[in-house]
C-alpha cells in the first residue's frame, strides 16, 4: 500500500520560512508528477505547486517567487520550501501524487502564519 507522509508544518511569524517534506513508501516519485495542495479555512482546496518526472515545476501565482518545490530521488521525497510566509498562507498542506489509474494523498500538515 502506498503511503504519503508529510512533515515540517508548524507555527511561524509573517516573513518566516518553513520546509515541508513528503515521503513515500512503495512509490518512486521520480516517475510521477507530485504536487502540494492546501486548504485554508472556509476555502476550496488549491494547487500550490507541482513537479513532473522531468522536474518541470509550476506554481500558483500567489506563491511564485516565495515557494520552491523540489524532489530528492535518493531520499524519495518531495519538498516545499516556503519563504516570506504570509498570514494568507495559513492552511493544511497536502502532498498528492498518482498515475492514470491511482491517486494518493497524505494526511496533511498544518501551517499557521501568525504573529
QUIDA-V694671 format. One record per residue. N is the residue number from 0. PSI is psi as a letter, one per 20 degrees, with the letter a starting at -180 (999 if undefined). Layout:
BEGIN
n={N/N}
psi={PSI/PSI}
END
This chain:
BEGIN
n={0/1/2/3/4/5/6/7/8/9/10/11/12/13/14/15/16/17/18/19/20/21/22/23/24/25/26/27/28/29/30/31/32/33/34/35/36/37/38/39/40/41/42/43/44/45/46/47/48/49/50/51/52/53/54/55/56/57/58/59/60/61/62/63/64/65/66/67/68/69/70/71/72/73/74/75/76/77/78/79/80/81/82/83/84/85/86/87/88/89/90/91/92/93/94/95/96/97/98/99/100/101/102/103/104/105/106/107/108/109/110/111/112/113/114}
psi={p/p/p/p/o/q/r/i/r/a/p/q/q/p/i/a/q/q/o/q/q/p/q/q/p/k/o/o/h/i/i/q/p/q/q/p/r/q/o/q/p/j/r/q/q/p/p/g/q/q/p/r/h/j/k/p/q/q/q/q/h/i/i/p/i/h/q/p/q/r/p/o/h/h/i/l/q/p/q/o/p/o/r/l/q/q/h/i/i/p/r/p/p/q/q/p/r/r/a/i/i/q/q/q/q/r/i/q/p/p/p/p/o/q/999}
END
